[in-house]
């Protein structure tokens, strides 16, 4: 799979399907998704950021490189303590890829250990790419594999991972993430709902790679899951700008004490769904990363902002996107998250 990342940073176990899938508009995809078609069978037209939005991204990177770098360091230390020097990082494409690269670089910088980093696909409701897992198992011990992603929203992918790993036995389904505001894993850099600036953009901060794709007419039974390489966006590629900005803030001692909110994020999601009469909790997307995805890829109904975060600069890009797309913003007493995106129901979309 081609990408704008260097081969020494990540090995992408994906099938290159560039030119084989016609991207569809957000509105068209949303109607199909809510009528029963799986999101992995389609690809979106990539959002082209306005200059004002790009200013917001650059400001976010400047303000949040240090806390993200600190969380990367804390997470890397936990991974080495648990897995040892032979750990093999396996990031979940695509949001996990830059996180895997940062962890790989931090481990080399602090511990002088050169770990391998693969990236594979996992899709909610479809499972993990077993061909990719089996490929890794031909070269590495299952107990050395550490799955990596960017953040936990309400925990759907973690549950998917647990189901997918059950037949493999020797591979732990534990997922290492920078941020876990849902409070469901201690293998995280922080339980705070922090802004990871890479969540603000799509392929231009993820090696020019699309989200992953799975459809029988294009992905054969022996193929890896697919992805598209957006080579036409090479002049807008910020993938290494993001990596290097975080890397500059690496520190060898990163530990901080923090208290997670009581309960889990899924309980809060269910309360939000009940409050707004939403039967399908998949339409409720909590956390900065998930809310950003709703605004970039889906048809939003409204955005909830924590009462405590009205002036929080980490949400500047959320406010900017909501303004551009004319999505209402409502203040709500969120406990685990700073923000939550709610997708329009089909009847409203």
Secondary structure, DSSP 8 states (H G I E B T S, - for coil): ---SS-TTT-EE--EE-TTTS--B-HHHHHHHHHTT--GGG--B------HHHHHHHHHHHHHHHHHHHHHHHHHHHHHHHHH-TT-EEEEEETHHHHHHHHHHHHHHHHH----EEEEEEEETTTEE-HHHHHHHHHHS-GGGEEEEEEEESSSHHHHHHHHHHTTT-SS---EEEEEETT---SSEEESS----GGGG-SGGGTTTB---B--TTTS-TTS--EE-B-GGGGGG--HHHHHHHHHTT--S---------SS-HHHHHHHHHHHTT-S-GGGEEESHHHHHHHHHHS-EEEEEEEGGGTT-GGGHHHHHHHHHTT-EEEEE--SS-SEEEEE--TTT-
